[in-house]
Amino acid sequence: MPQFQQHASWRLEGGGQVIDLETAVKDGILGGGGLPTGKDGTLGAAAEKLDLKKTIEELDSAAEDVPSVFICPISLEPMVDPVTLCTGQTYERGNILKWLSLGHLTCPTTMQELWDDAVTPNRTLHQLISAWFSQRYLLVKKRSEDVQGRAAELVQSLKKVKGQARVEALKELQKMVVAHPSLRNALADSGGVALLSSLLGPFTSHAVGSEVIAILVNLSLDSDTKASLMQPARISLVVDMLNEGTIDTKINCTRYIEMLMAEKSFRCEFMLSLSLLVALLRLAKDKRHPNGIAAALSLLEAICSHEQVRSSLVSVGAVTQLVELLPNLSPEGSVPALHILDDLSTIPEGLSALKDCPQTIPNTVRLLMRASEAGDQYALSILWAVCKLAPDECASLAVEAGLPANLLLVIQSGCNPELKQRAAELLKLCSLNYTTTLFISKCKLTRTIQ
């Protein structure tokens, strides 16, 4: 049976696995610059005593380069209480004891039979782990303090600087907010959010406004702050930037408005702006930027949930533009577009626009059984409304587009009963103007399927 090969820098003392500290540091086992040491070469003050388990949890996202020798082979998590088996393999105590309690008499890593099931604390490895995480914790803590200090300086400078200097300060602050999530709460506590909000107004340049919006959409804002951001002059500025800004600015503006819409105090009249609706439709049709399409459709979907806005959307040509957009969307991306069209079909002018658009039926039929169940539900609802409005005209178009075959797939699928019922009703509606034989012929169905 092959025996476990010891690492060159490991040795066994009293049956336990021990790593020589000097060799571990020299060989780079610790990584990231090695252990913090004092003047006498010992571990020193930097490795101050901290709760190891708590420290590891706090550094979960920051310590991505944890040395592999610190990782338990069972849980693949850093060890807090490492113990060694007679085979020389080291594990977290709780994990290996559970393995042994289940009746296993082998080493989990090497599958060697255990001639002794005793576990020996690996104190030196524990010391190495504690020292490494203590050092990393102190570095992260200092880095965080430095970031917060720099952010405070930038916030103070925004009160004084103007023009391009203000834009550059905002750009730096935005990068810091994205890179350091912990900074987001600190900004609110230091009054930074209030200052940023005050920079938005009727005379704010788009250069400054776009950077402020880019910061605000990455923060968790309270209700009072959101209420102040709903002032008409500020909403008007955002709509202007949504029309004229860069693609990143446009996406941030959609996120900003959607964030404000989540508040109960948001007023629907803001959404009646034709300039806002036109800008969103233009963004949704920009094939160069898929992220922009997704952001625009997401906001339009939220806006369309308010019945007051639907007539305005129809008046700016939303129905035809969204129907023509459907073939260019992924199955997942088509769901919000179908949802919007389904909402618009609930008002007379929206339903009329859907019927009059020559691509409504073929484009919607193609999406059946290709998106999610929600997408199928919206598609069937649209097709039912259109065919019900003008059965003689639209039902025949649906049959020519291959709708019956897709409806049979829906009926035979594992979707919810209501969806199957709607598909069956629509199939019946499509067949009214045909004899059985002709309908089967048109649909290219066999008598077995019939």
Secondary structure as GFF3:
##gff-version 3
##sequence-region A 1 450
A	DSSP	beta_strand	10	13	.	.	.	ID=ss1
A	DSSP	beta_strand	16	19	.	.	.	ID=ss2
A	DSSP	alpha_helix	21	26	.	.	.	ID=ss3
A	DSSP	three_ten_helix	45	47	.	.	.	ID=ss4
A	DSSP	alpha_helix	52	58	.	.	.	ID=ss5
A	DSSP	three_ten_helix	68	70	.	.	.	ID=ss6
A	DSSP	beta_strand	82	84	.	.	.	ID=ss7
A	DSSP	beta_strand	90	92	.	.	.	ID=ss8
A	DSSP	alpha_helix	93	101	.	.	.	ID=ss9
A	DSSP	beta_strand	120	121	.	.	.	ID=ss10
A	DSSP	alpha_helix	123	158	.	.	.	ID=ss11
A	DSSP	alpha_helix	163	179	.	.	.	ID=ss12
A	DSSP	alpha_helix	183	189	.	.	.	ID=ss13
A	DSSP	alpha_helix	192	198	.	.	.	ID=ss14
A	DSSP	alpha_helix	206	216	.	.	.	ID=ss15
A	DSSP	alpha_helix	223	229	.	.	.	ID=ss16
A	DSSP	alpha_helix	232	244	.	.	.	ID=ss17
A	DSSP	alpha_helix	247	261	.	.	.	ID=ss18
A	DSSP	three_ten_helix	268	272	.	.	.	ID=ss19
A	DSSP	alpha_helix	274	284	.	.	.	ID=ss20
A	DSSP	alpha_helix	290	304	.	.	.	ID=ss21
A	DSSP	alpha_helix	307	315	.	.	.	ID=ss22
A	DSSP	alpha_helix	318	325	.	.	.	ID=ss23
A	DSSP	three_ten_helix	326	328	.	.	.	ID=ss24
A	DSSP	alpha_helix	331	344	.	.	.	ID=ss25
A	DSSP	alpha_helix	348	356	.	.	.	ID=ss26
A	DSSP	alpha_helix	360	367	.	.	.	ID=ss27
A	DSSP	alpha_helix	373	389	.	.	.	ID=ss28
A	DSSP	pi_helix	391	395	.	.	.	ID=ss29
A	DSSP	alpha_helix	396	400	.	.	.	ID=ss30
A	DSSP	alpha_helix	403	412	.	.	.	ID=ss31
A	DSSP	alpha_helix	417	431	.	.	.	ID=ss32
A	DSSP	alpha_helix	436	443	.	.	.	ID=ss33
###
